[in-house]
C-alpha cells in the first residue's frame, strides 16, 4: 500500500478515535496514543559505512507490499533473510504481543527488558509512545534491526459489537482502513549519532497472532487465543551497527500530542 496524504481520514479517524477510547480507557492519561501505537528505537539506515550491504534488496515475496518514503512517492519492495519487509513487521507484532504486559514493550520505559524473546538475525527494538523517555538497550553485534518509529495493530475481534466490517467489505480491508487512517496522522523525525535517518511507511496484510492474556488490561480486544489483525506504521530497516555506543533520538508529532525519546544503544 502506498503512502498518500489524500486518504478519506476525517470520518474514519473520528470513528477510530472513539473505538480507541473504548478499547484503551486507561491508557490515554500516560500515552499520546493507545497502548499499541508504540514508539520504536531506530538504528543505522541501510546506507553508509554501517549499512547492511549484505541485505537482499530484491523484490519481496508479497507483490502487494509497497514501502513509501515520507518525503515523496518513492516505492520499493524488498526482502531480507527470506521474508518481505511487511512479513517482518508482522513478526514484530507477533513478538510484541506475545510478551506479558508487565515486561513488554508497551510498558518498558527503561529498556531493561529489550532482550526478551529476541532470536534470529533480526532484532526488534521498541519502547512506549508518549511523553519523554530514555531507553537503554544492549544489542548483540551483527544483528539487523527492524524498528518502527510509530506503529499500530488493529486487532480483531473486539467486545464492541459494532466493531465489524460493513456488508460487502472484507475484514482485511476494514482493519486496514482503520489502521492507516490513524497512522496517517503521525510524523516522525529520527537521528542516529546526529545524522538524520529516513523513515518508511509499511502497511502489512492480515495476520494471525496470539497475545499474552494480560494484555487485555490495556487492549480490550486481546483474547489470549489466536486472533487476527492488520498493522500499519512508519519503520526503519537497519544495517549492522559497529560495536560500541550509539545515541538515537526520535521525535513524533500528531494531533494527539508529541513524544520524544532518546535511546542509548550498546552494540557488543
TORLUMDREN-231261 format. One record per residue (C-alpha): residue number from 1; residue in one letter; x, y, z. Coordinates in nm, 3 decimals. Layout:
! TORLUMDREN-231261
+------+------+---------+---------+---------+
| resi | resn |    east |   north |      up |
+------+------+---------+---------+---------+
|  NUM |    a |       X |       Y |       Z |
...
+------+------+---------+---------+---------+
***
This chain:
! TORLUMDREN-231261
+------+------+---------+---------+---------+
| resi | resn |    east |   north |      up |
+------+------+---------+---------+---------+
|    1 |    x |   0.000 |   0.000 |   0.000 |
|    2 |    x |   0.144 |   0.337 |  -0.095 |
|    3 |    x |   0.179 |   0.636 |   0.130 |
|    4 |    x |  -0.052 |   0.920 |   0.038 |
|    5 |    x |  -0.186 |   1.231 |   0.210 |
|    6 |    x |  -0.527 |   1.211 |   0.045 |
|    7 |    x |  -0.692 |   0.924 |   0.233 |
|    8 |    x |  -1.056 |   0.984 |   0.342 |
|    9 |    x |  -0.947 |   1.043 |   0.701 |
|   10 |    x |  -1.198 |   1.263 |   0.874 |
|   11 |    x |  -1.496 |   1.034 |   0.924 |
|   12 |    x |  -1.283 |   0.724 |   0.955 |
|   13 |    x |  -1.048 |   0.892 |   1.202 |
|   14 |    x |  -1.332 |   1.017 |   1.418 |
|   15 |    x |  -1.481 |   0.669 |   1.448 |
|   16 |    x |  -1.134 |   0.521 |   1.501 |
|   17 |    x |  -1.067 |   0.764 |   1.786 |
|   18 |    x |  -1.393 |   0.663 |   1.952 |
|   19 |    x |  -1.307 |   0.295 |   1.914 |
|   20 |    x |  -0.960 |   0.354 |   2.064 |
|   21 |    x |  -1.107 |   0.530 |   2.366 |
|   22 |    x |  -1.344 |   0.239 |   2.427 |
|   23 |    x |  -1.069 |  -0.017 |   2.384 |
|   24 |    x |  -0.799 |   0.160 |   2.589 |
|   25 |    x |  -0.974 |   0.376 |   2.852 |
|   26 |    x |  -0.684 |   0.365 |   3.098 |
|   27 |    x |  -0.409 |   0.444 |   2.851 |
|   28 |    x |  -0.493 |   0.795 |   2.743 |
|   29 |    x |  -0.356 |   0.951 |   3.064 |
|   30 |    x |   0.003 |   0.841 |   3.009 |
|   31 |    x |   0.026 |   0.765 |   2.641 |
|   32 |    x |  -0.006 |   1.004 |   2.349 |
|   33 |    x |  -0.195 |   0.726 |   2.173 |
|   34 |    x |  -0.330 |   0.393 |   2.298 |
|   35 |    x |  -0.105 |   0.112 |   2.403 |
|   36 |    x |  -0.015 |  -0.047 |   2.075 |
|   37 |    x |   0.075 |   0.267 |   1.890 |
|   38 |    x |   0.430 |   0.236 |   2.013 |
|   39 |    x |   0.741 |   0.437 |   1.961 |
|   40 |    x |   1.030 |   0.225 |   1.846 |
|   41 |    x |   1.400 |   0.289 |   1.853 |
|   42 |    x |   1.568 |   0.325 |   1.517 |
|   43 |    x |   1.923 |   0.236 |   1.431 |
|   44 |    x |   2.152 |   0.278 |   1.132 |
|   45 |    x |   1.984 |   0.329 |   0.795 |
|   46 |    x |   2.052 |   0.094 |   0.507 |
|   47 |    x |   2.323 |   0.319 |   0.372 |
|   48 |    x |   2.663 |   0.446 |   0.479 |
|   49 |    x |   2.953 |   0.267 |   0.644 |
|   50 |    x |   2.732 |   0.080 |   0.890 |
|   51 |    x |   2.465 |  -0.006 |   0.633 |
|   52 |    x |   2.379 |  -0.368 |   0.578 |
|   53 |    x |   2.510 |  -0.409 |   0.226 |
|   54 |    x |   2.460 |  -0.785 |   0.254 |
|   55 |    x |   2.081 |  -0.750 |   0.286 |
|   56 |    x |   1.899 |  -0.879 |  -0.020 |
|   57 |    x |   1.708 |  -0.581 |  -0.163 |
|   58 |    x |   1.534 |  -0.768 |  -0.440 |
|   59 |    x |   1.155 |  -0.776 |  -0.465 |
|   60 |    x |   0.990 |  -0.937 |  -0.164 |
|   61 |    x |   0.759 |  -1.235 |  -0.163 |
|   62 |    x |   0.445 |  -1.024 |  -0.142 |
|   63 |    x |   0.397 |  -0.829 |  -0.463 |
|   64 |    x |   0.134 |  -0.613 |  -0.293 |
|   65 |    x |   0.376 |  -0.469 |  -0.036 |
|   66 |    x |   0.483 |  -0.114 |  -0.108 |
|   67 |    x |   0.708 |   0.094 |   0.116 |
|   68 |    x |   0.662 |   0.466 |   0.063 |
|   69 |    x |   0.916 |   0.718 |   0.188 |
|   70 |    x |   0.775 |   1.003 |   0.395 |
|   71 |    x |   0.940 |   1.262 |   0.167 |
|   72 |    x |   0.779 |   1.155 |  -0.157 |
|   73 |    x |   0.625 |   0.881 |  -0.365 |
|   74 |    x |   0.927 |   0.654 |  -0.360 |
|   75 |    x |   0.810 |   0.292 |  -0.355 |
|   76 |    x |   1.004 |  -0.029 |  -0.320 |
|   77 |    x |   0.961 |  -0.394 |  -0.244 |
|   78 |    x |   1.245 |  -0.587 |  -0.094 |
|   79 |    x |   1.321 |  -0.895 |   0.113 |
|   80 |    x |   1.581 |  -0.978 |   0.373 |
|   81 |    x |   1.656 |  -1.314 |   0.530 |
|   82 |    x |   1.394 |  -1.473 |   0.307 |
|   83 |    x |   1.091 |  -1.263 |   0.401 |
|   84 |    x |   0.942 |  -0.934 |   0.281 |
|   85 |    x |   0.957 |  -0.614 |   0.484 |
|   86 |    x |   0.585 |  -0.646 |   0.560 |
|   87 |    x |   0.626 |  -1.004 |   0.677 |
|   88 |    x |   0.896 |  -0.890 |   0.919 |
|   89 |    x |   0.664 |  -0.622 |   1.058 |
|   90 |    x |   0.407 |  -0.895 |   1.118 |
|   91 |    x |   0.670 |  -1.095 |   1.304 |
|   92 |    x |   0.748 |  -0.785 |   1.506 |
|   93 |    x |   0.385 |  -0.771 |   1.618 |
|   94 |    x |   0.371 |  -1.144 |   1.693 |
|   95 |    x |   0.680 |  -1.095 |   1.912 |
|   96 |    x |   0.548 |  -0.783 |   2.084 |
|   97 |    x |   0.200 |  -0.921 |   2.156 |
|   98 |    x |   0.336 |  -1.246 |   2.300 |
|   99 |    x |   0.512 |  -1.072 |   2.591 |
|  100 |    x |   0.325 |  -1.019 |   2.920 |
|  101 |    x |   0.226 |  -0.659 |   2.987 |
|  102 |    x |   0.448 |  -0.604 |   3.292 |
|  103 |    x |   0.768 |  -0.677 |   3.096 |
|  104 |    x |   0.655 |  -0.595 |   2.741 |
|  105 |    x |   0.749 |  -0.303 |   2.516 |
|  106 |    x |   0.419 |  -0.121 |   2.573 |
|  107 |    x |   0.521 |  -0.051 |   2.934 |
|  108 |    x |   0.902 |  -0.078 |   2.937 |
|  109 |    x |   1.015 |   0.283 |   2.975 |
|  110 |    x |   1.381 |   0.199 |   3.055 |
|  111 |    x |   1.472 |  -0.076 |   2.807 |
|  112 |    x |   1.558 |  -0.325 |   3.079 |
|  113 |    x |   1.352 |  -0.593 |   2.905 |
|  114 |    x |   1.453 |  -0.517 |   2.546 |
|  115 |    x |   1.612 |  -0.861 |   2.501 |
|  116 |    x |   1.309 |  -1.069 |   2.596 |
|  117 |    x |   1.226 |  -1.339 |   2.337 |
|  118 |    x |   1.473 |  -1.199 |   2.082 |
|  119 |    x |   1.608 |  -1.461 |   1.842 |
|  120 |    x |   1.731 |  -1.492 |   1.486 |
|  121 |    x |   1.913 |  -1.241 |   1.265 |
|  122 |    x |   1.666 |  -0.951 |   1.309 |
|  123 |    x |   1.641 |  -0.757 |   1.637 |
|  124 |    x |   1.309 |  -0.589 |   1.718 |
|  125 |    x |   1.355 |  -0.261 |   1.903 |
|  126 |    x |   1.065 |  -0.097 |   2.084 |
|  127 |    x |   0.954 |   0.148 |   2.352 |
|  128 |    x |   0.627 |   0.315 |   2.457 |
|  129 |    x |   0.499 |   0.617 |   2.269 |
|  130 |    x |   0.420 |   0.914 |   2.485 |
|  131 |    x |   0.596 |   1.186 |   2.681 |
|  132 |    x |   0.973 |   1.185 |   2.725 |
|  133 |    x |   1.157 |   0.855 |   2.755 |
|  134 |    x |   1.518 |   0.749 |   2.798 |
|  135 |    x |   1.579 |   0.389 |   2.690 |
|  136 |    x |   1.896 |   0.179 |   2.714 |
|  137 |    x |   1.937 |  -0.145 |   2.520 |
|  138 |    x |   2.231 |  -0.380 |   2.461 |
|  139 |    x |   2.219 |  -0.550 |   2.120 |
|  140 |    x |   2.446 |  -0.831 |   2.002 |
|  141 |    x |   2.681 |  -0.735 |   1.721 |
|  142 |    x |   2.583 |  -0.848 |   1.374 |
|  143 |    x |   2.207 |  -0.803 |   1.413 |
|  144 |    x |   1.993 |  -0.627 |   1.156 |
|  145 |    x |   1.741 |  -0.408 |   1.338 |
|  146 |    x |   1.377 |  -0.359 |   1.247 |
|  147 |    x |   1.228 |  -0.065 |   1.433 |
|  148 |    x |   0.905 |   0.127 |   1.385 |
|  149 |    x |   0.903 |   0.496 |   1.464 |
|  150 |    x |   0.530 |   0.454 |   1.527 |
|  151 |    x |   0.307 |   0.157 |   1.458 |
|  152 |    x |  -0.044 |   0.033 |   1.530 |
|  153 |    x |  -0.202 |  -0.311 |   1.525 |
|  154 |    x |  -0.576 |  -0.302 |   1.458 |
|  155 |    x |  -0.678 |  -0.631 |   1.620 |
|  156 |    x |  -0.997 |  -0.836 |   1.595 |
|  157 |    x |  -1.240 |  -0.949 |   1.736 |
|  158 |    x |  -1.337 |  -0.689 |   1.996 |
|  159 |    x |  -1.604 |  -0.675 |   2.268 |
|  160 |    x |  -1.766 |  -0.378 |   2.093 |
|  161 |    x |  -2.044 |  -0.536 |   1.881 |
|  162 |    x |  -2.020 |  -0.251 |   1.629 |
|  163 |    x |  -1.656 |  -0.328 |   1.552 |
|  164 |    x |  -1.735 |  -0.530 |   1.240 |
|  165 |    x |  -1.688 |  -0.470 |   0.867 |
|  166 |    x |  -1.998 |  -0.343 |   0.691 |
|  167 |    x |  -2.172 |  -0.562 |   0.439 |
|  168 |    x |  -1.958 |  -0.609 |   0.129 |
|  169 |    x |  -1.625 |  -0.517 |   0.294 |
|  170 |    x |  -1.367 |  -0.779 |   0.384 |
|  171 |    x |  -1.225 |  -0.798 |   0.734 |
|  172 |    x |  -0.877 |  -0.720 |   0.599 |
|  173 |    x |  -0.997 |  -0.404 |   0.424 |
|  174 |    x |  -1.192 |  -0.298 |   0.733 |
|  175 |    x |  -0.893 |  -0.336 |   0.967 |
|  176 |    x |  -0.655 |  -0.178 |   0.716 |
|  177 |    x |  -0.882 |   0.124 |   0.675 |
|  178 |    x |  -0.883 |   0.190 |   1.049 |
|  179 |    x |  -0.509 |   0.139 |   1.094 |
|  180 |    x |  -0.400 |   0.357 |   0.804 |
|  181 |    x |  -0.640 |   0.639 |   0.892 |
|  182 |    x |  -0.480 |   0.659 |   1.234 |
|  183 |    x |  -0.113 |   0.631 |   1.130 |
|  184 |    x |  -0.170 |   0.898 |   0.863 |
|  185 |    x |  -0.171 |   1.149 |   1.150 |
|  186 |    x |   0.186 |   1.087 |   1.265 |
|  187 |    x |   0.516 |   1.236 |   1.153 |
|  188 |    x |   0.850 |   1.119 |   1.285 |
|  189 |    x |   1.200 |   1.262 |   1.275 |
|  190 |    x |   1.492 |   1.040 |   1.369 |
|  191 |    x |   1.862 |   1.093 |   1.425 |
|  192 |    x |   2.134 |   0.841 |   1.496 |
|  193 |    x |   2.458 |   0.983 |   1.630 |
|  194 |    x |   2.349 |   1.323 |   1.499 |
|  195 |    x |   2.262 |   1.207 |   1.146 |
|  196 |    x |   1.906 |   1.203 |   1.010 |
|  197 |    x |   1.757 |   0.867 |   0.914 |
|  198 |    x |   1.480 |   0.802 |   0.660 |
|  199 |    x |   1.150 |   0.660 |   0.783 |
|  200 |    x |   0.935 |   0.435 |   0.563 |
|  201 |    x |   0.564 |   0.355 |   0.568 |
|  202 |    x |   0.467 |  -0.014 |   0.562 |
|  203 |    x |   0.110 |  -0.145 |   0.571 |
|  204 |    x |   0.105 |  -0.521 |   0.619 |
|  205 |    x |  -0.174 |  -0.760 |   0.533 |
|  206 |    x |  -0.399 |  -0.964 |   0.758 |
|  207 |    x |  -0.202 |  -1.164 |   1.013 |
|  208 |    x |  -0.269 |  -1.413 |   1.288 |
|  209 |    x |  -0.116 |  -1.370 |   1.634 |
|  210 |    x |  -0.165 |  -1.490 |   1.990 |
|  211 |    x |  -0.130 |  -1.224 |   2.257 |
|  212 |    x |  -0.038 |  -1.266 |   2.621 |
|  213 |    x |  -0.369 |  -1.282 |   2.805 |
|  214 |    x |  -0.285 |  -1.000 |   3.047 |
|  215 |    x |  -0.251 |  -0.754 |   2.759 |
|  216 |    x |  -0.628 |  -0.736 |   2.779 |
|  217 |    x |  -0.571 |  -0.487 |   3.063 |
|  218 |    x |  -0.456 |  -0.231 |   2.805 |
|  219 |    x |  -0.624 |  -0.366 |   2.491 |
|  220 |    x |  -0.979 |  -0.487 |   2.541 |
|  221 |    x |  -0.965 |  -0.677 |   2.211 |
|  222 |    x |  -0.697 |  -0.918 |   2.331 |
|  223 |    x |  -0.835 |  -1.270 |   2.378 |
|  224 |    x |  -0.526 |  -1.471 |   2.471 |
|  225 |    x |  -0.610 |  -1.706 |   2.184 |
|  226 |    x |  -0.525 |  -1.693 |   1.813 |
|  227 |    x |  -0.684 |  -1.386 |   1.655 |
|  228 |    x |  -0.640 |  -1.154 |   1.357 |
|  229 |    x |  -0.514 |  -0.804 |   1.294 |
|  230 |    x |  -0.362 |  -0.560 |   1.045 |
|  231 |    x |  -0.059 |  -0.346 |   1.129 |
|  232 |    x |   0.045 |  -0.014 |   0.980 |
|  233 |    x |   0.338 |   0.206 |   1.071 |
|  234 |    x |   0.650 |   0.401 |   0.988 |
|  235 |    x |   0.963 |   0.191 |   1.007 |
|  236 |    x |   1.337 |   0.187 |   0.960 |
|  237 |    x |   1.530 |  -0.118 |   0.848 |
|  238 |    x |   1.875 |  -0.104 |   0.994 |
|  239 |    x |   2.204 |  -0.246 |   0.888 |
|  240 |    x |   2.464 |  -0.390 |   1.122 |
|  241 |    x |   2.597 |  -0.122 |   1.356 |
|  242 |    x |   2.960 |  -0.102 |   1.456 |
|  243 |    x |   3.041 |  -0.222 |   1.810 |
|  244 |    x |   3.024 |   0.044 |   2.079 |
|  245 |    x |   2.778 |   0.310 |   2.189 |
|  246 |    x |   2.523 |   0.486 |   1.969 |
|  247 |    x |   2.269 |   0.754 |   2.059 |
|  248 |    x |   1.934 |   0.756 |   1.887 |
|  249 |    x |   1.684 |   1.039 |   1.911 |
|  250 |    x |   1.324 |   1.007 |   1.793 |
|  251 |    x |   1.059 |   1.276 |   1.788 |
|  252 |    x |   0.698 |   1.202 |   1.692 |
|  253 |    x |   0.423 |   1.460 |   1.636 |
|  254 |    x |   0.050 |   1.405 |   1.594 |
|  255 |    x |  -0.279 |   1.582 |   1.668 |
|  256 |    x |  -0.283 |   1.381 |   1.991 |
|  257 |    x |   0.045 |   1.524 |   2.118 |
|  258 |    x |   0.420 |   1.475 |   2.087 |
|  259 |    x |   0.668 |   1.216 |   2.203 |
|  260 |    x |   1.042 |   1.247 |   2.249 |
|  261 |    x |   1.269 |   0.951 |   2.318 |
|  262 |    x |   1.644 |   0.909 |   2.349 |
|  263 |    x |   1.789 |   0.559 |   2.309 |
|  264 |    x |   2.134 |   0.463 |   2.433 |
|  265 |    x |   2.231 |   0.159 |   2.227 |
|  266 |    x |   2.530 |  -0.060 |   2.313 |
|  267 |    x |   2.642 |  -0.296 |   2.037 |
|  268 |    x |   2.861 |  -0.576 |   2.166 |
+------+------+---------+---------+---------+
***
